[in-house]
């Protein structure tokens, strides 16, 4: 049996066992299982290509890339966050207007399908740019899934539902890793193969969507009154601005940026490790995400859980500044994932728990808009730093400059959390 086949079999078995355990352990209803499976399919179509947009763009043609500049690669990567800035609030507004969440999820799947097909037929800077924009639209649906899923639980179980649903993206990461390895294991990477898988999964998810009932109540929740109530709250702005910082830190130190960094000659991480590096990140994020909702927030409070997550991010940031060893980076990348799981789930809990069910869509829409700004600049920072540093700087020095800026912003964020953010128990809106 070949290594590739063995990897596929182990992945399928582990995925099925984990899925069955989740369903049995949490006693999920049939409807909750359908939402869970839909998110796994949906996110798989995004995940298979999300971390490889930048490397596809800037890697040399003889290695299967397009040979574009680092600046263009940064722009393509940043398009993901740019779309999120403009899409995350309208996603909730339009779904509320049409009283349908399925409509928005279906729209995102169509966009991913069309742009993936475009990249397959005509791989160039433009097709990759629009593919990245479509992925940004797809990522904007995660908050819609969070609200959709949380409404199947009681208001007191909001944090638990967030932790539970965070398992779905992990399964997507795990299932897609073998395909990413197959596409990148040779000297010439077969990037087109990943976009073909994305297209197939998006079409399957679109078909699956038709069999799921829309659970949105036929009443408007995105009202002007609710909007004014939330945006006039000081704490909404505080956790929104902290959300910008946290998403900036997360996307500056993960995903396509780390994959591209690891492929450089001065790191030279092997293709198998690169294919599974996002899975290592996600499994650490899953573990901390579950712990954030079911343990840490109860023991030390949401605010302290968030601070602990930021300290883990600082730890990885310091390591990546001074260490080039691929094995060490692969293992310690889990620190970044563990930290993000704590910080993101804590912030989502703060964004959901103080509000009634009728106010959660507006709350999540506002928070996710802030969060998307950080996503954009987390990718864009590489292009901005490139324009600021001297031309004599090497690629490695450029990366070190970026990592130093991210470390500084992380430390400033810790100060803001300590002095400005209230724990969820203190919030009263």
C-alpha positions, 0 to 999 in steps of 0.5 A: 500500500502506498503512503498516499493511500495509507494517509487517505485511509487513516484520515477517513477513519479518524474523521469518521470516529471523531464525527461520531464521537461529537454527535454521541457526546453532545447528543446533537439532534438530526438538524444540528448534525446537518448544520455541522456536516454542511459546515465541514463541506463548506469550509473544506472547499475554502480550506483546500486552497486558502493557504496556497493562494500566495505561494501559487502566485509568487513561487517560480514557474518551474516550481508550478507557481505563477512567478508573480512578485511578493507585492502582488502575492500579498495583494492577492492574499489580502483580498480575502480580508478586504472582501470580509470587511465589506461582506460581513455586515451585509451578509447578516443584513441581506439574510435578514432582509430575505429572511433566509440564511441559506440564500447567503450560504448558497451565494458564497458556494456559487462564488467559490465554484465559479472562481475556482473554475476560473483558476483551473481554466486560466491561472493568472493574477486576476483569477487568483485575486477573484478566487481570494475574494470569493474565499473572503466571502465564504469566510464571512459565512462562518459567523452566520453558521455560528448564529444559525448553530447557536440558535439551536441551543439555549442562550446560556449555552452560547459559548458551548455552541461556539466551542462545539462548532469550532470542531467542523473547521478542524475536520475540514483541515484534517480531511484536506491535508492529504490532498494538499500533500499530494498536490505539493509533494513533488518539485513541481507543485500541482496547484490546479489539483487543489482548485479542482477539489475546491470546485467539487466540494463547493458543488457537493455542499451546494447540493447538500444545502437544499436538504437543510431547513432554514431556521431563521425566524420570519421576523427582522432582527437587523433593525435600526433600534438594535444597531443604535443600541449596540454601537453606542455601547463603549464595550462594543467598540472596545472588543471590536478594536481588540478584535482587529488586533487579534485577527491581525495577529492571527492572519499575520502569523498563520495560513498562507503567510506561514506556508509561503515562509516555510517554503523559502530556502532558509527554512526549507520545510518538507512538503508533508509538514507544510501540508499538515502545518495548518492541521497542527494549528487547527487541532491546537486551536480546537483544543484551546477553543473547547477549553476556553468555553467549557473550562477556562472561562468558568475557572479564570474568567473570559478576560483572563482566558483571552490574555492567556491566549495572547501570551501563547501568541507572544511565545510563538512570535518570539520563537519564529523571530529567532529560530529557523529550524523547520521541525521546531517551527512545525511543532511550536506553530501549535502555540499560535493555534492554541493561543488563537483558539483561546482569544477568538472563542473568548471574544465570540463569547463576549460578543454573543453572551450579553445579548438576547437571541434577537440581538445576536445577529446584529452583535455578530455582524458588528464584531465580524466587521471589525474582525475583518479589518484585522484579517485584511491588514494581517495579510497586507502587512507583508506588502506594506513592510516590503515598501518601507524596508530598503531594497538591500534587505533579504527576504528573510529580513523582510519576514523578520521585520513583519514578525517584529511589528506583529510582536509589538502590536500583540504586546500593545493588545495585551495592555488594552485588554488589561485596562479597557476590556471588561469581563463578560460578567461585568458587561451590562448592555 
